[in-house]
Amino acid sequence: MERMELGVLVEGGVLLVSRALGAGWARGSLFRRLGSEGWTRVQGGAWVEPGREVDLSTRLRAVQLLKPRLVVSHRSAAELWGIETLTPVPPTDVPLEFIDPELTLRREGSGVLVHRMPLAEADVARREDGLRLTSVGRSLADLLRAGPRDEALVAVESALTWRRVNHARRAPVTTTSTIALALEAPLRGAESARRHLKLADPNSGSPAETIARLRLHDAGLHPTSQAELRTADGRRRYLDFLFRAEGLAIEIEGYAYHGTRDSHRRDIARFNQVLQCPEVRLLLRFTAADVFHRPSTMIGEIRSALVKLGRGLPAHPGQEARPRNSPLTTFPLAFRGSSPTNSTTRGTL
């Protein structure tokens, strides 16, 4: 039997060993050729052609070619839809996730997690590159059912809002009602998933904001999120969180840094404008590192500020309390861990 060239047997950059053997290649000759030409093994029985990046789509395709009934799901599907998660899939130590609607496989190969659960054809989408994955609504419903709560809500709120993902700004990809509809199926974890969905805030601007709000919620603190203010010159400014009664504003800074002089100047001007709004008596800033790694410290500082402001006490020793509706008396910015290497300011505020 005359063997076929390997390039003819490739699909989407992936070669299945079974196809090569069926096309006349002897196992020993095949593996010698794969090694000498620089092919990359991604799964038992699947290799990626030389020169092709072994990215998420390629890794998922390799598994799906080996087991066509598997459908990309959960965090892997969220990544393909441009939805942020707390544990992005590309790192090799994060398993690729699939649903097996035939309820037979639990695990298929190294680094693969298979969920055995029903899946209607209406909940399956197909990408232009041929990958089959769960719809946005079903993907988020699965994350909510599987938990944990915080990780699921980071994904949900990312999907509900405008976000910058992979260096591009994208529009919301679903609605709360669509997710709620997907949660009507009588699957395990549906009750807690519906309860957690009620905590979702479509105004959240980043994963750090989502986690900060959940930490505040768990501590019994419920500020207004993305609170709109008007500056003295009539401009709109939005704060991540505002305790209106006490006049305490909270800003959560991301990991990126606005490093140019112009952006730094704009940040200073913006915060000065915010502090001149009569609704704001004190502004606290926390970094993403504070939110994720020092939440108890963050909550403690917020509680302390609320107590002082609620009693009319100065926020810092040596200061006099700022009277309500007194825009000309400003409190200094209270920075918490906001170094040039790990904090940023959202320029749209």
N, C-alpha and C positions, 0 to 999 in steps of 0.2 A: 504494500500500500504506500503510495507516494504521500509524504507528509506535507501539510500546508504550512506556509510561512506564519510565524507567530503574529505578525502585525495584522493579518487578515482575521485572526481569531479574537482580537481585542475589542472590547465593548466599553466605551466611555473611559478608555485608558486602563482598563482592568482585564487581565487574562486569567481565565479559570484553568487550572491544571487539568480538570476533567475534559475540557474542550480540546486542549492540546493532545491529550492522550487519545481522544476519540478521532483526532485528525491525523493520526499516524505517528506521533512522536513516542519514542521509547522514554520511559521515566528517567533513566540515567542521562541520556542525551539532552532531554528537556532541561533538567536542572543544571547541567553544565552550561548550556546556552544561556539560561537565565542569569547565572552567576557571572559569566564572562561579559555579558552585555550590560550589566548594571541594573537589572530589574529589581524592584523592591517588594519584598513579601509583606503583605498587610494582614492576611488571614491564612489559616491553614487551607491551602487550595486556591489562593488568589494572590496574584502578583500585579504590580503597577508598572507600566512601561517606562523605560528610561527617559529622563528629562521631564517627566510629569510630577508636579507637586502632589505630595500625598496629603491633601487637605481633607476637611471634614466630608465634603461631598463624595470624594473618591473613596474614603474609608467606608462610608455608608453604602455606596454602590457595590463595593466588593462583597459586603455581607448580604445585600439584597440579591445579588446575582447568584450567590451560593444557595440562598434560601428565598426564592421569589415570593413566598407567601408572607414574609415579614414586612411590616409597615413601620417606617421611621416614626418615632413617637417621643412624648415627654420632652426632656431637655434637648435632645437632638433635633426634634421637630421645631422647638422654639428657636433654636439657633438658626435653622434654615429660614424661618419666617422673620428673622431680624428682631427677635424679642430678647431682651437682656435677662440674664439669670445670675444668681450669685456664684454659680460654678460653671463658667463657660465650658463648652464641650471640647474645643480643640486640644487642650492638654491631653496627652496620651493616658494619664492616670484616671481620666473621667470616662466611664464606660459609655459606649454607644447604646442608645436605647431604641427598642423596637416593640411592637405589639404582634403577637402571634394569634390571629383570630381563630385559628383552628385549635387553640388551647393545648398544644402538644409540647412545644419547646419552652424551657425556662432559661436556658443559657446556650449560646451558640458561639463557640470560639472565645479566645482570650479578649478581654476588654469589651465584651458585649453583654448587655442585660436585656433579657426578653421577658416582657410582661404577658402573661396568659390571660386574656380578657376578651369579651365580645367586642366586635368592631363592625359597625354597619358600613356598607359601601358609600353611603352618603357622607360619612365622616372621613373619607379618604380623598386626598388631592394628589394630583400628579404634576410634577414640575416639568419644565421644558426639557431638562436633561434626562427625564425618564424616572427620576426617583419618586417613589410613592411614600407619602407622609400623611399624618393625621392633619385635619383641618385646624385652623387657628383655634376655633372654639373648643374643639375636642382636645387639642394639645393642652390648653390651659385648664380645662376641666380635669384632665388626667393628673396634671401637676397639683391641683387643689385637692384632689382625692388622695393622692399619694403622700402629700406633705413633703417636708415640714411647712408649717404655715408661712413663715417669713420668706422662704425661697419661692413658694408659689405666688405670694402676693407681689414680690418684686417682678416676676414675670407678667402677672396680670396687669399691674399698673404700667409697666413698660408698653404692653400691647395697647393700652387704652389711650396713650398720649403720644404727642410728637416727641421723638427722641433722635439723638444723633448716634447712629450705630454704624460701625465700620467706616467712619469718616464721612458719612452721608446722613443728611437729615431725612427722616421718613415720617410719614403720616401715621395716625392711629390705624391699627390693622384689625380691630374688632370693637365690639361694644359690650357693655355689661349684660345686656339682655341676651346677646348671643351666647355668652358664657353660661348664663343662668339656664338657658334652654338646653345646653349640652349637659348640664348637671341634673337634668330631670331623669336621666336613665337610672334605674335601680341598681347601681353598682356599689361595691364596698367603698366606704368613705364618703358617700354622697352627702350625708347629713352634716358632717363637720365641714365639708367643702363649701356647702351653701352658707354655712355660718361664717366662714372665713371670707367668702366673697363679699359679704356685707361690710367688711372692713376696708374694702378697696376704695381708694381715692383717685378719681380720674384727673386730679390736678397735680399729682406728684410729678416732680421733674427729674428724678434720678433714683437709682437703687438706694443710695445713701439716705435720701429724703424718706423713702418708703420705710427703711429700717428705723430711722430716727422717730418717725411718727408712731410706729408700732411699739418702740420702747417707751415713748410718752404715753401711749394708750395703756400699755401694761402697768404703768406707774400711776394710772388714774388721772393723767393730765391730757386735756383735750383742747388744744389751741385751734384757731382757724388756720387752715393751710392755704398757701398762695394768696394771702390777704392783700387786697388792693388798697393802695394809699395814693393820695394826691399830694405832690410836693407844692411848695410855695408858688412855683411858676406854673402850676397846673399839670405837670407831667404825671403819668401813671408810674407807680413803682409797685413791684410785687415782692412780698416777703415770704420766705418758706413757711414760717409759722409766726402767729401773733396771738398773744394772750391780751385781748383787747381791754379787759377790765383793769389789768395791772399795767398795761402799756409796755409789756415785755416782748420784744421781737427776737426771733431765732433764725439764724442763717446757717445752712449746712453747706460746707465747701467740699468740692470733689477732689480727686487726686491730681488732676491736671492743674497747671499754674499759668496764669496769664502773665507771661514773663516780659512783655515789652513795656517800655516806659509809658506809652500811650494808654495801654490797657490798665496799668497801675494807676495812672492819673484818673482814668474814668472810674475805676473802682473807688478811689478816695472821694471823688466828686459825688458819686452815687450814694455812698454811705453817709456823707455829710448831708445830702438832701433828705435821706430817709430820717436821719436824726432830728431834722428840723420839722418833721411832720408832728402835729400835736398829739397823734395817737401813740407815738413812740417815746417812752421815757428811758429805755435801756435796750441796747442791741447786743446780743451775745452771738459769737460765731464759733462753730465747732467744725473740725475737720472730719473727713470720712473715717480717718483712723480713730478719732474719738468715738464715732458712732459704732463702728464695728468692733473695736477692741477695748474701749473704755466707757461703755454705756452707763455704768453706775456712777462714774465721776460726772458725766454730762448731766444725768438726771439730778444728781445732788446739787450741782451748781444752778440748774434751772429752778429747783425747789427753793434754794436759798434766796435767789433773786426775787422769786414770786413773793416770798414771805416779807422781804424788805420793802418791796414796792407796794405790797398790799397794806403794810402798816405805815406807809409814808416815810420809811426810813431811807437814808441815802444808800445808793447801790455800792458805794465805795467809801471807805473812811475819809473824813475831811470834806465830803461833799454835802451840800444841802439837797434835800429831796426836791425834785422838779415838780412844780405845781402842774396839775392837769390843765390842758389847753394853754400851755405856755410855750409856744414854738421857738422863742428866742433863747431859752435856756436849754442847753444840750448836754447830755451825758457823753462822756468819752466812750469810744468803742471798747468793748471788752473782748479781747482776742483769747481764744482758747486753742492752743496748739496749731495756730495758722502760720506755718513757716513757708517760705518761698518754694520749698520742695514738695509740699504735699497739700496745699490749699489753693483754691481758685475762687473766682467770683463769676456768677452767671451774668454775662454782659447784657442779657435781655431784661434784667430786672430794672 
